[in-house]
Amino acid sequence: MEKAVNKVVLAYSGGLDTSVMIRWLIEHYGCEVIALAADVGQEEFLEPLREKALKTGASKVYLEDLKDEFARDYCLPVLQANAVYEGKYLLSAAISRPLISKHLVEVARKEEADAVAHGSTGKGNDQVRFEVSVMALAPDLRVLAPVRTWEFKSREEEIEYAKRHDIPVRATKEKPYSIDRNLWGVSIECGVLEDPWVEPPADAYIITKAPEEAPDKPRYLEVSFEEGVPVAVDGKEMSVPQLLRSLNQIAGEYGIGRQDLVENRLVGIKSREVYEAPGATVLHIAHRELENLTLDRDTFHFKESLVPRYAELVYYGLWFSPLKGALDAFVKETQRNVSGVVRMKLYKGQCVPVARKSEFSLYDFNLATYDAADTFDHQAGESFCKIWGLPLRVRARVEKRQRG
């Protein structure tokens, strides 16, 4: 027999699902519902959600500005790890879920709630990210996912329920796309995008201009880093949230950061997703370029080998796992000398590093040059080749002898 639910903290967005969910939870469980709306940089004014949630039946509403924490503790680790899922997705939605889950747990503890709830579906990745995060942080809390169990079979049925209960909803027609936005990027799905043979329509994109409509002249900008943290654009110092907003606007004008991919969801199905991450794309490329300059070969290569695994851990909802924590410690150690400036060229959807400098640069001109300043010992190359190729020479001799 299921344990009774007396008080629930709901991750509340104010959309149709979570608006209906407040009343549904009250009716179904006879419980008190507290709404938590998180500002992670979605560029929406959250204050109207307070009145809406209270009118819908919530006993209390928390509106929390999490942009600084999101940038510092979630965007930065992913940037410093150079994490990209399946070579394209910069993990924008995936990194907001553990943060929201953390605050769901904190509010639940403060309010002495016995459950938290989210609005994710039964075939999406977010259900896993929310629930596994809560399990890791508060294994005693129950997690409710009404969309997986309630009686509504369509959006229209939800709208009808909202009308019966005088629940204010923004629209009665289904939006063509499902959109999730934060400082790090935008995730877009549903509608015509569910057909992988259809090119994303122009109206699917939110923060980037089509490359063919971008300015005809390239834009150069310089990104400065200190110990792996982006601190300035064109010499102007900014906080990470400010820097991301600035780069989203600048790079978005040049069509930077669009991705269209068929990805492998954790639940075992393939899904067509469209993403925008102009600022994150600029930072990702610039940061990796600076690591090329400041990390030794073995450290850089080993770190690169970990990127797919790190990205999987984040994508799979294992943000608070021991392995993720261990990899974070390694990544943090590698960032000590990742300081310097990278000059980027933005032009019609392309983001290219064209110059880089650092006081910790391992590039030695006198060793790299082919002109008269060359100090490399070329004669040592012969001995190096002999030693490096020795195992292959021995093997070739043995094979020749075996062939008679």
C-alpha positions, 0 to 999 in steps of 0.5 A: 500500500502506498504511503499517503502524500501530505505535502508536495513541492512541484517544479512549476513552469506555469505551462499547461501541464504544471498548471493543471498538475496543481489541481490534479495533485490536490484532488488525487492525493488530497495533499498540499501543493507548494510550487517552485519556479526556477529562473535559470535564464529562460528570459521570462518574468516569473512574478506573474507565476506567483498569482497564477499558482496561488489561484490554481490551488498552491498553498505557497510559491517559491520564485528562485533566481538561480542564474548565478548558481546555474552558471557557476556550478552547472554550466562551468563544469560542463564547459571545462570538461568540453562535454558534448553529447554525441558530438553535437548536443551541449547539454543545455536542458540536461544541466538545469534538471539537477539544479532544479532537483537540488532546490526541490529537495531544499524546499521540501526539507524546509517545508517538511514535505514528503514528496516532490513532483515534476511534469516530465513524460514517461519517455523523456530524459528529464524524468530520469534527471529529476528522479535520479537527482532526488534519489541521490540527494534525498532518498527518503522523498517520494517523487511523483510524475503525474503525466505518467499516470493521469487520465488525460490522453491529449492536450485538449483534455487537459485544457477542458479540465483547466476550464472546468476548474477555472485554471488560467492557461495561456492558449487553447491551441497546441504550440507547434514546438516544445521549447526549453530555454536557459542561459546555456541554450535552447532545446526545441522538439515536437511538431514537424520536427518529429519528421527527421526528413523535414528541414527545421522551419525558420520559426523553430529557432528562437535566439539565432539568425539563419546563417544566410541572413547573418551579416556579410562581414565577419565579426571578431571577438576575444574571449579571456579565461582565468583558470578555465573560467571565461571572464571577459569579452573584448577586454570587458569583464563580466560575470558568467551569466552576463557573459553568456547573455552577451555572447548569445546575442552577438553569436546569435546574430551570426547564426552560430550554435544551431544543431539538428540531430537524431539523438539516442535517448536514455530510455532507448528510443531515437529522438529528433532534436533541434538546439541553439547554443550560440554563447555556449558554442563560442565558449566551448570552441575557445576553451578547447583551443586554449587547452590546446595551447596550455595543456601538455599532450598526454593530459590533453589527449587523456582529457579528450578521451573522457569527454564522451563518458562525462557527457553521457553521465550528464545526459543520463541524469547522473550529475550527483554520481561518484564517478561524475564527482571524481571526473570533476576533480580531475577536470578542475586540476587540469584548469590551473593553467588554462588562462589566456585570450582566444580571438574568434571569427564569427561568420555566417554560422561558422565560429573559428578560432584564429589567434590565441595567447597565454602566459602558460603557453607551451608553444615554443617558437624556436622549437616550432619554426622552420626558419633560421631561429630553429633550435630543434635538434634535427639529428636527434630525430634519427635516433628518435625514429629508431627507438620509436619504431623498434617494436615494429622492426622486431615484429617485422623480423620475426614475421619474416623469419616465420615465413621462411 
